[in-house]
Amino acid sequence: MKLDLDGVYIPSFNKSLKHLNHRTKSMFLIMGSAHNIKEIRQKETQKVSIIFLSSVFKKNKNYLGMYKFKLLRKLTSKKVIALGGITKKNKKKIKLLNCFGFSGISYFE
């Protein structure tokens, strides 16, 4: 708040609700990441507007794949951004996920 920022990102491991005690601008954006249904519900409790759901394509410990991503996507009314292993080669598959958008380092490298 002191920095007059337009928003904040809350990582999946952050369970704090302290930010809800502060007054924010009317257009202040709260975003957060999640990897499973428990974390999605936590982000909803934290009043995020956008959830980064990962990992769609990158096969790491949080790997979801397209099918599980779609299932989790349907369990929230929040805007969902696909994250994890997105490249120019698999970008067309993002349309099948019915998500708000996508983000990723691999895509922009």
PEBELVEN-V232844 format. One record per residue. RES is the residue in one letter. PHI is phi in whole degrees, 0 to 359 (999 if undefined). OMEGA is omega in degrees with one decimal (* if undefined). Layout:
# PEBELVEN-V232844
res: [RES,RES]
phi: [PHI,PHI]
omega: [OMEGA,OMEGA]
This chain:
# PEBELVEN-V232844
res: [M,K,L,D,L,D,G,V,Y,I,P,S,F,N,K,S,L,K,H,L,N,H,R,T,K,S,M,F,L,I,M,G,S,A,H,N,I,K,E,I,R,Q,K,E,T,Q,K,V,S,I,I,F,L,S,S,V,F,K,K,N,K,N,Y,L,G,M,Y,K,F,K,L,L,R,K,L,T,S,K,K,V,I,A,L,G,G,I,T,K,K,N,K,K,K,I,K,L,L,N,C,F,G,F,S,G,I,S,Y,F,E]
phi: [999,296,273,56,281,266,183,213,248,246,293,300,283,277,254,294,246,303,297,287,276,260,281,233,297,295,256,290,257,248,239,207,248,211,232,202,296,299,289,298,296,297,293,295,297,281,63,287,266,229,245,273,252,217,251,284,247,285,276,236,295,256,299,252,80,291,296,294,302,298,296,294,302,287,271,221,266,287,291,241,251,283,214,110,78,280,233,297,289,256,301,297,291,301,300,287,275,54,250,290,181,217,210,173,289,304,296,267,280]
omega: [179.8,-178.1,179.6,-179.9,179.9,-178.7,-178.8,175.8,179.4,-179.5,-175.3,-178.0,-179.6,-178.5,-174.0,174.9,-176.8,-177.0,-179.9,179.2,-176.8,174.3,179.8,174.2,-179.9,-178.4,-179.6,-175.6,176.5,-179.7,178.0,179.4,179.4,-179.7,-178.5,-175.9,179.1,180.0,175.5,179.1,177.3,-179.6,176.1,176.7,178.7,175.7,176.1,176.7,-176.7,177.2,172.0,-177.0,-175.4,5.5,-176.0,-174.8,-177.1,-176.4,177.3,-177.3,179.8,-175.3,177.9,-171.1,-175.8,-176.1,-179.6,176.3,-179.0,178.1,179.6,-179.6,-177.7,-175.7,178.5,176.3,179.4,173.5,-177.3,176.7,177.1,-176.6,172.3,174.0,-178.8,-179.8,176.9,-179.4,-178.1,-178.2,-178.6,179.4,-179.7,-179.8,-179.8,-175.5,-179.4,179.2,-177.3,-178.6,178.4,177.8,177.8,179.4,-177.6,-177.5,-173.9,178.9,*]
